[in-house]
Amino acid sequence: MLVCDKASAYCLDRAAKLGIPAHVVTYVKGEREAAEAQVTSWLEQAGTDLVVLAGFMRILTPFFVRRWRGKLINIHPSLLPRHPGAHGLEDSYDSGDTELGITVHWVDEGVDTGEVIEQRSFARHAKMTLEEAEFRIHQLEHELYPAVVKRLLDR
């Protein structure tokens, strides 16, 4: 099942073409709990074993995180604990780090503070542009995240 917070997102079209049930959740300012209660209802009805965040750029409520603890993962475009937050890739690049990469981690109540599941990295070369770094980061994400999801579901 797919849950998305953007009604115009391409992933909804892809899910429909593949026959994957999809829901759009609407976040109203000051009412995160109501939105996440709706998401929790959908996840529970589906018998969800693992909640996989990808591009869901929201800080989740403690209610939601506690409900899905041990079943809630995220991917981040830096080598945590360095450069948490919404601009991790840019912050990592701007810092001059000689090694760039990604982190798959458990979600806790903090921002990108959950236990690391796995990381992948590459050496940054002197003339690497932000666009090149972003391309390499996305390559790593597309390799690592599905492998981690499969491993967690197979355990």
Secondary structure as UniProt FT lines:
FT   STRAND          2..4
FT   TURN            7..8
FT   HELIX           10..18
FT   STRAND          22..24
FT   TURN            29..30
FT   HELIX           32..46
FT   STRAND          51..52
FT   HELIX           62..67
FT   TURN            68..70
FT   STRAND          72..76
FT   TURN            80..81
FT   TURN            86..87
FT   HELIX           88..95
FT   STRAND          99..106
FT   STRAND          116..123
FT   TURN            126..127
FT   HELIX           130..154
//
